[in-house]
């Protein structure tokens, strides 16, 4: 049982580390880009809803999302988080 408690503590620590890195990466994005990612991934609104909120087309939101995710991926890599981390 002690092993599982230690494992849980380790995993929670790891999760908080990644949350901090994600927060740091989001803070490096321009405000409007961070807001769009927040809407799409944390508020879980649709592309159509995001387009209505931002006053642009769905295609514009899709293009912005793709561009921002590429930038966010690079920032996370610069912070030491990559696809081989897990």
Residue pairs with C-beta under 8 A, 6 or more apart in sequence:
18 81
21 76
21 79
21 80
21 81
22 76
24 79
25 72
25 75
25 76
25 79
25 81
26 34
26 37
26 38
26 72
27 34
28 75
29 37
29 68
29 71
29 72
29 75
33 64
33 68
33 71
36 50
36 54
36 61
36 64
36 65
36 68
37 65
37 68
37 69
37 72
39 45
39 49
39 50
39 53
40 47
40 50
40 61
40 65
45 53
47 58
47 61
47 62
47 65
48 58
50 61
51 57
51 58
51 60
51 61
54 60
54 61
76 82
